[in-house]
Amino acid sequence: MENNNRRSDLDSGVSKNTKSKKTTGFAGDVLKLVSGTTFAQALGILAAPILSRLFAPEAFGVAALFSSVVAVIAVFATMRYERAIMLPADDADAANLVGVSLGITLVVSLLTVLLIRWVQYPLLRILNAPDLAPYLPLTALGVFFAGSIITFNYWLSRLKRFGRMSVVKVSNSVITTSTTITLGSVGYNSGGAMISSRLVGQAVATGVLGWYVWRNDWNLFRRAVSRKSMLANIRRYRKFPLYTTWATLLNTASWQLPAFLLSAYFSTEVVGFYSLGFRIVQLPMSLIGRSISQVFFQRASEANNKGSLTALVDSTFRKLTLFGLFPMLLLSFIGADLFSVFFGERWREAGVYLQILSPWAFVWFISSPLSILSSVLEKQEFGLIINGLIFVTRLISLVIGGMMGNVRLALTLFSVSGILVYGYLVIWLMNLVGIHWRHIFKVLLPQLLLIIPVGATMVYLQFVNANPLLVLGSAVLFGFFYVVGLVVFVPEIQDVIRLMLR
């Protein structure tokens, strides 16, 4: 009885912060995250033409390699317990999972210091990247910031404090971008300047998130968190470290394979081309995909308990298709011209990489938010299998291209294999909630028919060697008409606009 009363008190404490607020709905929650993400990404894109002239492709490559090393180790930072934060019905259990995640993050960060000292020199030889040597000791900081930020974000997502998350994203982007430009402008044009700027931005984001959670939820954590409760939740959600951690490791390692193998087989310059190309190709995911993912996880957990998961998944799939298919396929026609105009002629090769990767990026854009269903439905075993398949197909694709000395072949095989594997993942996930593959095709068909005349026009302009500005102008015009069509004919877009105008 005493325990039940204690939990009731804890729940009421959280309700004062969250449950009394009027729910704005799925579109409103996504908008809160998208607004901050859009500003952050817009700032990054506006700064990209400046950065591409201040920093050489080799500097981008070194920074990308550092981020890849951090990303792989950071998988273990929380042992994926942060994903379980969304699941308990009781906020007290969720608070204990926050404590578990942060504790593991601290331990893993300290162990990273020893790991880097042990593997530093063989790693540099394998990657063919001696310029990375001075910055590897900073890896532990990157791991600590990554684990802390993702833990705080899941806690705020649980409590539907999406606006706070948006503010932190903006702050991180502003600090990182301004610091990078400042360092580059005064002559610090190495990859180290880019690495240092990112760490400064992440440090500020970690501090702001931690302060906000401490200010608003300290009483809850003080009363709820205990070693006994933490151990109980560690056992309750043991599938996350047992399955999700290894699935995430395979997924993360497969994402970082291009940077690692392109460096090993080619050079850091090629990695720099790839990193900028990939940065642009993932824009739809960065702008709205991750925001939809965070809101979808929270909504899916609720919908699964209420028996309305199928409708939510179908609605989310339609939104992702509307937002992603047309712009991603349009990029596949204009990438080289886009990069040569905005980033300088020496970056044209990065634009070619963008064109190769764009069709795959759309399928990834669709599958990434939906893949959260494996956690909601506790099907982590399949996540491990599919991520293993992704890793193997990417490894084979990149090794074949590397052994043949052809980076474009490597990325083409990477793209094709990704379309097949992620396409299968989407079909499996949709079928899991009762949506047949024919319905998926029915949703995609109108968008595919729409892109045919647009693609034909773009191909013709490039075939006759039209001025790149004409090609880009035509693409902008097509994009404008597409956006107008969305605003006029899609009720969800109208809902978002009404929310923005409030």
C-alpha positions as CSV (number, residue, x, y, z in Angstrom):
1,M,0.0,0.0,0.0
2,E,2.8,2.4,0.9
3,N,4.5,1.7,-2.4
4,N,1.3,2.4,-4.3
5,N,0.8,5.7,-2.5
6,R,4.4,6.6,-3.3
7,R,3.9,5.9,-7.0
8,S,0.7,7.9,-7.0
9,D,2.5,10.9,-5.5
10,L,5.2,10.6,-8.1
11,D,2.7,10.4,-10.9
12,S,0.9,13.5,-9.6
13,G,4.2,15.3,-9.5
14,V,4.7,14.7,-13.2
15,S,1.1,15.4,-14.1
16,K,1.5,19.0,-12.9
17,N,4.2,19.5,-15.6
18,T,2.7,17.5,-18.4
19,K,-0.8,16.1,-18.1
20,S,-2.5,19.4,-17.4
21,K,-1.3,20.8,-20.7
22,K,-3.6,20.5,-23.7
23,T,-2.4,18.0,-26.2
24,T,-1.7,19.6,-29.5
25,G,-1.8,16.3,-31.4
26,F,0.6,14.4,-33.6
27,A,1.1,17.3,-36.1
28,G,1.6,19.8,-33.3
29,D,4.3,17.7,-31.6
30,V,6.1,17.1,-34.8
31,L,5.9,20.8,-35.6
32,K,7.6,21.7,-32.3
33,L,10.5,19.5,-33.2
34,V,10.5,20.3,-36.9
35,S,10.6,24.1,-36.2
36,G,13.8,23.8,-34.3
37,T,15.3,21.2,-36.6
38,T,14.4,23.2,-39.6
39,F,16.2,26.3,-38.3
40,A,19.2,24.2,-37.3
41,Q,19.4,22.5,-40.7
42,A,18.7,25.7,-42.6
43,L,21.6,27.3,-40.7
44,G,23.8,24.4,-41.6
45,I,22.9,24.6,-45.3
46,L,23.3,28.4,-45.4
47,A,26.8,27.9,-43.8
48,A,27.8,25.0,-46.1
49,P,28.9,27.1,-49.0
50,I,31.1,29.1,-46.6
51,L,32.5,26.0,-45.0
52,S,33.2,24.3,-48.3
53,R,35.4,27.3,-49.2
54,L,37.1,27.6,-45.8
55,F,37.8,23.8,-45.4
56,A,39.2,21.4,-47.9
57,P,37.5,18.0,-48.6
58,E,40.3,16.4,-46.5
59,A,39.2,18.4,-43.4
60,F,35.6,17.3,-43.9
61,G,36.9,13.7,-44.2
62,V,38.9,13.8,-41.0
63,A,35.9,15.3,-39.1
64,A,33.7,12.6,-40.6
65,L,36.0,9.8,-39.5
66,F,36.1,11.2,-35.9
67,S,32.3,11.3,-35.8
68,S,32.2,7.7,-37.1
69,V,34.5,6.4,-34.4
70,V,32.4,8.2,-31.7
71,A,29.2,6.9,-33.2
72,V,30.3,3.3,-33.1
73,I,31.5,3.4,-29.4
74,A,28.5,5.5,-28.4
75,V,26.2,2.6,-29.2
76,F,27.3,1.1,-25.8
77,A,27.0,4.4,-24.0
78,T,23.5,3.6,-22.6
79,M,23.3,-0.1,-23.6
80,R,20.0,1.1,-25.3
81,Y,18.2,1.5,-22.0
82,E,17.2,5.0,-23.1
83,R,14.8,3.5,-25.5
84,A,13.0,1.8,-22.7
85,I,12.3,5.2,-21.1
86,M,9.2,5.6,-23.3
87,L,7.6,2.3,-22.3
88,P,6.8,2.1,-18.6
89,A,3.3,3.1,-17.5
90,D,4.8,4.6,-14.3
91,D,7.0,7.7,-14.5
92,A,9.0,6.4,-11.5
93,D,10.2,3.5,-13.5
94,A,11.1,5.7,-16.4
95,A,13.1,8.0,-14.1
96,N,15.1,5.0,-12.9
97,L,15.8,4.1,-16.5
98,V,17.2,7.6,-17.0
99,G,19.5,7.0,-14.0
100,V,20.6,3.6,-15.5
101,S,21.3,5.2,-18.9
102,L,23.3,8.1,-17.5
103,G,25.3,5.8,-15.2
104,I,26.2,3.4,-18.0
105,T,27.2,6.4,-20.1
106,L,29.7,7.6,-17.5
107,V,31.3,4.2,-17.2
108,V,31.6,3.6,-21.0
109,S,33.1,7.1,-21.5
110,L,35.8,6.4,-18.9
111,L,36.5,3.0,-20.5
112,T,36.8,4.7,-23.9
113,V,39.8,6.6,-22.7
114,L,41.6,3.3,-22.2
115,L,40.3,1.8,-25.4
116,I,41.6,4.6,-27.6
117,R,45.0,4.4,-26.0
118,W,45.1,0.7,-26.8
119,V,43.8,0.8,-30.4
120,Q,44.9,4.2,-31.6
121,Y,47.9,3.3,-33.8
122,P,46.5,0.2,-35.5
123,L,43.3,2.0,-36.1
124,L,45.1,4.9,-37.9
125,R,47.0,2.5,-40.1
126,I,43.8,0.7,-41.1
127,L,42.0,3.9,-41.9
128,N,44.9,5.4,-43.8
129,A,44.3,8.6,-41.8
130,P,47.3,9.9,-39.9
131,D,45.8,13.4,-39.7
132,L,43.2,11.9,-37.3
133,A,45.8,11.1,-34.7
134,P,45.7,14.3,-32.6
135,Y,41.9,14.2,-32.2
136,L,41.3,10.5,-31.2
137,P,41.8,11.2,-27.5
138,L,38.7,13.5,-27.6
139,T,36.5,10.4,-28.5
140,A,35.6,9.9,-24.8
141,L,34.0,13.3,-24.6
142,G,32.0,12.7,-27.8
143,V,30.7,9.4,-26.3
144,F,29.7,11.1,-23.1
145,F,27.9,13.9,-24.8
146,A,26.1,11.5,-27.2
147,G,24.8,9.2,-24.4
148,S,23.7,12.1,-22.2
149,I,21.9,13.9,-25.0
150,I,19.9,10.9,-26.2
151,T,18.9,10.0,-22.7
152,F,17.6,13.4,-21.9
153,N,15.8,13.6,-25.2
154,Y,13.9,10.4,-24.6
155,W,12.9,11.6,-21.2
156,L,11.6,14.9,-22.6
157,S,9.8,13.0,-25.4
158,R,8.1,10.8,-22.8
159,L,6.8,13.9,-21.1
160,K,5.9,15.6,-24.5
161,R,8.2,18.5,-23.9
162,F,9.1,18.7,-27.6
163,G,9.5,22.5,-27.5
164,R,12.4,22.3,-25.1
165,M,14.1,19.7,-27.4
166,S,13.7,22.1,-30.3
167,V,15.4,24.9,-28.5
168,V,18.4,22.8,-27.6
169,K,18.7,21.7,-31.2
170,V,18.8,25.3,-32.3
171,S,21.4,26.2,-29.7
172,N,23.6,23.3,-30.6
173,S,23.5,24.2,-34.3
174,V,24.1,27.9,-33.8
175,I,27.1,27.3,-31.5
176,T,28.6,24.6,-33.7
177,T,28.2,26.5,-37.0
178,S,29.4,29.9,-35.6
179,T,32.4,28.3,-33.9
180,T,33.4,26.4,-37.1
181,I,33.1,29.5,-39.3
182,T,35.1,31.6,-36.8
183,L,37.9,29.1,-36.5
184,G,38.1,28.7,-40.3
185,S,38.1,32.4,-40.9
186,V,41.1,33.0,-38.6
187,G,43.1,30.3,-40.3
188,Y,42.3,27.1,-38.4
189,N,41.3,25.1,-41.4
190,S,42.0,21.6,-40.3
191,G,39.6,18.8,-39.4
192,G,40.4,19.5,-35.8
193,A,38.7,22.9,-35.9
194,M,35.5,21.2,-37.2
195,I,35.8,18.5,-34.5
196,S,36.3,21.0,-31.7
197,S,33.3,23.0,-32.8
198,R,31.0,20.0,-32.7
199,L,32.2,19.1,-29.3
200,V,31.6,22.6,-28.0
201,G,28.0,22.5,-29.4
202,Q,27.3,19.1,-27.8
203,A,28.7,20.2,-24.5
204,V,26.3,23.2,-24.4
205,A,23.4,20.9,-25.5
206,T,24.2,18.4,-22.7
207,G,24.5,21.2,-20.1
208,V,21.2,22.8,-21.1
209,L,19.3,19.6,-21.2
210,G,20.7,18.4,-17.9
211,W,19.8,21.8,-16.3
212,Y,16.3,21.7,-17.6
213,V,15.6,18.2,-16.4
214,W,17.1,18.9,-13.0
215,R,15.1,22.1,-12.6
216,N,11.8,20.5,-13.6
217,D,12.0,16.9,-12.4
218,W,14.5,16.9,-9.6
219,N,11.9,16.1,-7.0
220,L,10.6,13.1,-9.0
221,F,14.1,11.7,-9.5
222,R,15.0,12.3,-5.8
223,R,12.0,10.3,-4.6
224,A,11.8,7.7,-7.3
225,V,15.4,6.6,-8.2
226,S,17.0,3.9,-6.0
227,R,19.4,1.1,-6.6
228,K,16.7,-1.5,-6.0
229,S,14.4,0.1,-8.6
230,M,17.2,0.6,-11.1
231,L,18.2,-3.1,-10.9
232,A,14.5,-4.1,-11.2
233,N,14.2,-2.1,-14.4
234,I,17.5,-3.4,-15.7
235,R,16.1,-6.9,-15.4
236,R,12.7,-5.9,-16.8
237,Y,14.1,-4.4,-20.0
238,R,17.0,-6.7,-20.4
239,K,16.1,-7.3,-24.1
240,F,17.4,-3.8,-24.9
241,P,21.0,-4.6,-24.1
242,L,20.7,-8.2,-25.2
243,Y,19.2,-7.5,-28.6
244,T,18.7,-3.8,-29.3
245,T,22.3,-2.9,-28.4
246,W,23.8,-5.4,-30.9
247,A,21.2,-4.5,-33.5
248,T,22.1,-0.9,-33.1
249,L,25.8,-1.7,-33.2
250,L,25.3,-3.4,-36.5
251,N,23.2,-0.6,-37.8
252,T,25.6,2.1,-36.6
253,A,28.7,0.2,-37.9
254,S,27.0,-0.2,-41.3
255,W,26.3,3.6,-41.4
256,Q,29.9,4.3,-40.6
257,L,31.3,1.7,-43.1
258,P,31.4,4.1,-46.0
259,A,33.6,6.6,-44.1
260,F,35.9,3.8,-42.8
261,L,36.2,1.9,-46.1
262,L,36.4,4.9,-48.4
263,S,39.3,6.1,-46.2
264,A,41.0,2.8,-46.2
265,Y,40.6,2.1,-50.0
266,F,40.8,5.7,-51.3
267,S,41.6,8.8,-49.2
268,T,40.2,11.3,-46.6
269,E,39.4,13.5,-49.6
270,V,36.9,10.9,-50.9
271,V,35.5,10.7,-47.4
272,G,35.0,14.4,-47.4
273,F,33.1,14.3,-50.7
274,Y,30.9,11.5,-49.3
275,S,30.3,13.3,-46.0
276,L,29.0,16.5,-47.7
277,G,27.0,14.5,-50.2
278,F,25.5,12.4,-47.5
279,R,24.8,15.5,-45.4
280,I,22.5,16.9,-48.1
281,V,20.9,13.6,-49.0
282,Q,19.8,13.0,-45.4
283,L,18.1,16.5,-45.2
284,P,14.6,15.1,-45.3
285,M,15.4,12.8,-42.4
286,S,17.2,15.6,-40.5
287,L,14.4,18.1,-41.1
288,I,11.3,16.0,-40.3
289,G,12.2,12.3,-40.3
290,R,13.8,12.2,-36.8
291,S,11.2,14.5,-35.4
292,I,8.5,12.2,-36.7
293,S,10.4,9.3,-35.3
294,Q,10.5,10.8,-31.8
295,V,6.8,11.7,-31.8
296,F,5.8,8.4,-33.5
297,F,7.6,6.4,-30.7
298,Q,5.5,8.1,-28.1
299,R,2.3,7.9,-30.0
300,A,2.9,4.3,-31.1
301,S,3.4,3.2,-27.5
302,E,0.0,4.8,-26.6
303,A,-1.7,3.5,-29.7
304,N,-0.5,-0.1,-29.1
305,N,-2.1,-0.1,-25.7
306,K,-5.3,1.3,-27.1
307,G,-5.5,-1.0,-30.1
308,S,-5.2,1.8,-32.7
309,L,-1.7,1.1,-34.0
310,T,-2.6,0.2,-37.5
311,A,-4.3,3.5,-38.2
312,L,-1.3,5.4,-36.8
313,V,1.2,3.5,-38.9
314,D,-0.8,4.0,-42.1
315,S,-1.1,7.7,-41.4
316,T,2.6,8.1,-40.7
317,F,3.6,6.1,-43.8
318,R,1.5,8.4,-46.0
319,K,3.1,11.5,-44.4
320,L,6.6,10.2,-44.9
321,T,5.8,9.4,-48.6
322,L,4.4,12.9,-49.2
323,F,7.4,14.6,-47.6
324,G,10.2,12.3,-48.9
325,L,9.6,10.8,-52.3
326,F,9.4,13.8,-54.6
327,P,12.4,15.8,-53.2
328,M,14.6,12.8,-52.9
329,L,14.1,11.7,-56.5
330,L,14.5,15.3,-57.7
331,L,17.9,15.4,-56.0
332,S,18.9,12.3,-58.0
333,F,18.7,14.4,-61.2
334,I,20.3,17.6,-60.1
335,G,23.0,16.7,-57.5
336,A,26.2,17.5,-59.6
337,D,24.8,20.8,-60.8
338,L,23.6,21.7,-57.3
339,F,27.0,21.2,-55.7
340,S,29.1,22.9,-58.5
341,V,26.9,26.0,-58.2
342,F,26.6,26.3,-54.4
343,F,29.7,24.7,-53.0
344,G,32.2,25.3,-55.8
345,E,33.4,23.2,-58.8
346,R,35.8,21.1,-56.7
347,W,32.7,19.7,-54.9
348,R,31.0,18.4,-58.1
349,E,32.1,14.8,-57.3
350,A,30.2,15.1,-54.0
351,G,27.1,16.0,-56.0
352,V,27.5,12.8,-58.1
353,Y,27.6,10.8,-54.9
354,L,24.4,12.6,-53.9
355,Q,22.7,11.5,-57.1
356,I,23.7,7.9,-56.6
357,L,22.4,7.8,-53.0
358,S,19.2,9.7,-53.4
359,P,16.8,6.8,-54.4
360,W,18.1,4.7,-51.5
361,A,17.8,7.7,-49.1
362,F,14.0,7.8,-49.7
363,V,13.5,4.2,-48.7
364,W,15.6,4.8,-45.7
365,F,13.6,7.9,-44.9
366,I,10.4,5.8,-44.9
367,S,11.8,2.8,-42.9
368,S,13.7,4.7,-40.1
369,P,10.7,6.0,-38.2
370,L,8.7,2.8,-38.8
371,S,11.5,0.7,-37.5
372,I,10.6,1.9,-34.0
373,L,7.8,-0.6,-34.2
374,S,10.2,-3.4,-33.4
375,S,10.8,-1.8,-30.0
376,V,7.1,-0.9,-29.4
377,L,6.0,-4.5,-30.2
378,E,9.2,-5.9,-28.5
379,K,10.3,-7.6,-31.7
380,Q,14.0,-6.8,-31.0
381,E,15.1,-10.1,-32.3
382,F,14.1,-9.2,-35.9
383,G,15.9,-5.9,-35.6
384,L,19.1,-7.7,-34.9
385,I,18.6,-9.9,-37.9
386,I,17.8,-7.1,-40.3
387,N,20.6,-4.9,-39.1
388,G,23.0,-7.8,-39.6
389,L,21.7,-8.2,-43.2
390,I,22.2,-4.4,-43.8
391,F,25.8,-4.6,-42.4
392,V,26.8,-7.6,-44.6
393,T,25.3,-6.1,-47.8
394,R,26.9,-2.8,-47.3
395,L,30.3,-4.4,-46.4
396,I,30.2,-6.5,-49.6
397,S,29.2,-3.5,-51.7
398,L,31.9,-1.2,-50.5
399,V,34.6,-3.9,-50.5
400,I,33.8,-4.8,-54.2
401,G,34.0,-1.2,-55.2
402,G,37.1,-0.6,-53.2
403,M,38.9,-3.6,-54.6
404,M,38.1,-2.5,-58.1
405,G,39.3,1.0,-57.3
406,N,35.9,2.6,-58.3
407,V,34.2,4.7,-55.6
408,R,31.1,5.3,-57.8
409,L,30.6,1.6,-58.2
410,A,31.0,1.1,-54.5
411,L,28.3,3.7,-53.7
412,T,26.0,2.4,-56.5
413,L,26.1,-1.1,-55.0
414,F,25.6,0.4,-51.5
415,S,22.5,2.2,-52.8
416,V,20.9,-0.7,-54.6
417,S,21.4,-3.1,-51.7
418,G,20.0,-0.5,-49.3
419,I,16.8,-0.1,-51.5
420,L,16.2,-3.9,-51.4
421,V,16.9,-4.4,-47.7
422,Y,15.1,-1.3,-46.4
423,G,12.2,-2.0,-48.8
424,Y,11.8,-5.4,-47.3
425,L,11.9,-3.9,-43.8
426,V,9.1,-1.5,-44.6
427,I,6.9,-4.3,-46.0
428,W,7.6,-6.5,-43.0
429,L,6.8,-3.8,-40.5
430,M,3.6,-2.7,-42.2
431,N,2.5,-6.3,-42.5
432,L,3.2,-6.7,-38.7
433,V,0.3,-4.3,-38.0
434,G,-2.0,-5.7,-40.7
435,I,-1.1,-3.5,-43.7
436,H,-0.6,-5.4,-47.0
437,W,2.1,-4.7,-49.5
438,R,-0.5,-3.8,-52.1
439,H,-1.7,-0.9,-50.0
440,I,1.9,0.3,-49.8
441,F,2.2,0.3,-53.6
442,K,-1.2,2.0,-53.9
443,V,0.1,4.9,-51.7
444,L,3.4,5.2,-53.6
445,L,2.0,5.0,-57.2
446,P,0.7,8.5,-57.5
447,Q,4.0,10.0,-56.3
448,L,5.9,7.8,-58.7
449,L,3.7,8.8,-61.7
450,L,4.2,12.5,-60.7
451,I,8.0,12.3,-60.8
452,I,8.1,10.8,-64.4
453,P,7.6,14.1,-66.3
454,V,9.8,15.9,-63.9
455,G,12.6,13.4,-64.3
456,A,12.2,13.4,-68.1
457,T,12.6,17.2,-68.1
458,M,15.7,17.1,-65.9
459,V,17.3,14.4,-68.0
460,Y,16.7,16.3,-71.2
461,L,18.2,19.6,-69.9
462,Q,21.3,17.7,-68.9
463,F,21.5,15.8,-72.2
464,V,21.6,19.1,-74.1
465,N,24.2,20.5,-71.6
466,A,21.9,23.2,-70.4
467,N,23.4,25.8,-68.0
468,P,23.4,24.5,-64.5
469,L,21.5,27.5,-63.3
470,L,18.7,26.6,-65.8
471,V,18.6,23.1,-64.4
472,L,18.4,24.3,-60.9
473,G,15.8,26.9,-61.7
474,S,13.6,24.3,-63.3
475,A,14.0,22.0,-60.3
476,V,13.0,24.9,-58.0
477,L,10.0,25.6,-60.1
478,F,8.9,21.9,-60.0
479,G,9.5,21.9,-56.2
480,F,7.4,25.1,-55.8
481,F,4.4,23.5,-57.6
482,Y,4.8,20.4,-55.6
483,V,4.7,22.3,-52.3
484,V,1.7,24.3,-53.5
485,G,0.0,21.0,-54.3
486,L,0.7,19.7,-50.8
487,V,-0.7,22.8,-49.2
488,V,-3.9,22.7,-51.3
489,F,-4.7,19.0,-51.3
490,V,-3.2,17.5,-48.1
491,P,-5.2,18.1,-44.9
492,E,-2.3,17.3,-42.7
493,I,-0.2,20.1,-44.2
494,Q,-3.1,22.5,-43.7
495,D,-3.3,21.4,-40.0
496,V,0.4,22.2,-39.6
497,I,0.1,25.6,-41.3
498,R,-2.8,26.5,-39.0
499,L,-0.7,25.5,-36.0
500,M,2.1,27.7,-37.3
501,L,-0.2,30.7,-37.7
502,R,-1.5,30.5,-34.1
